[in-house]
Amino acid sequence: MEKLNIPAYKIASADVTNLPLIEHIAQKKKPVILSTGMSTLQEIDEAVETIIKYTDQIILLHCISAYPFDDQYANLNIINALKKRYDFPIGYSGHEKSGHVISLIAVALGACFVERHFTLDHTMRGPDHAASLEQHGFSDLLVSIRKVEKSLGSAKKEILEIEVPVREKLAKSIVINRTIKKGHIIKKEDLEVKGPGTGLKPKYINKLIVKKQNKIFLMII
């Protein structure tokens, strides 16, 4: 592999406990991609500890080592558990048989790396083919991943520019529901909440209602 000058090493789930191999690979000081299927957290810890002696360039992949598996076994919440436990990028290695929906959910949950098996024909003999994507499946997956990444957007909650016209039209304001004279003391029955939302917000409605000690007047201009 070194003679081919590969940029990174991928270690399969089957070798998570093969610490001599992991150490040999880590000594190359290249990025290491480690699948974590059929492994305990302690075994993953031991593998990570072996790798970081030589390099901190690690990507851990959540993986279910069954070929293929039903959606109910995907356990995608493990992605967040791995993100909390390790200070490394977390990805997803998928063997599901339901196309690429599970892979897209993994991306939405924060997976920054997706690994899928490739096959020329699902009907070929061998368990891997049933868990693999054909060429068109890979193309669709890539396009869909880019859409998911774009749709995730920002975590900053604010009113978007495209929402402003809708907000002004559909939000609500305090309005007077009858004709009143100048100097009229506002009462609860004088007020309603209606659209559009370009006026005084409904949260202020009680402040417009006169109490005994107040003298609040509404001047209509």
C-alpha positions, 0 to 999 in steps of 0.5 A: 500500500505504501508503494502506491503512495495512498493518501490515507488508510481505511481499517475495517471493523473486523480489525478494530481489535487487531492492535498490531495492524492498527499500530503498524498503519498508524506509524505511517502517520497518514490519516486513518479511517476506522470503521467501528462495527461489531465493536465495543466502546472499550475496543474502539478506545483501545484502537484510538489510543493506539492510533493517536500515539502516531497521528491525530488524523482520525475519522471514526465511522459508525457501522453496523456489520451485517450485509445487508441489514434492516433499517431498524438496526441502523442505530444512527443515534450512535453517531451523536454518541461517538461525537460526544465521546471522541474529539474526531470527525465522525462518519458513517459506513452503510450496509443497509438495503433500503437505498440511501435514505439511512445514509442521508439521515446519517449526514443530517445527524452530523456524519461528515464522511459516508462510505458505501459499497459499490457493485455492478449488479445487485443480483451477483452472488455474495452478501456484499452486493445486496448491501451495495449501490450500483452506479446510478445509486451512487450518483443519486446519493451524492446529489442527495447528500449535497442537498442535505448539506445545503438544507442544514444551513445555519444553527443561528435562529433569526428572521430570514429576509425571505420570511419578512414579507410573509411575517408582515402579511400573516403575523398579528397586530393589536387593532381597535375593533370599533370607532372611538373618540379622542381621549377614550380610555381603552378597555379590553373589549375595544381591542382585537388581534388581527393580521397583518403583523405590521402594527403593535405586537399582541404581547402588548395588549394588556399594557393598553388596557387601563388600570385604576391608577393609570390614565392611558389615552389613545389618540387616533391620527 
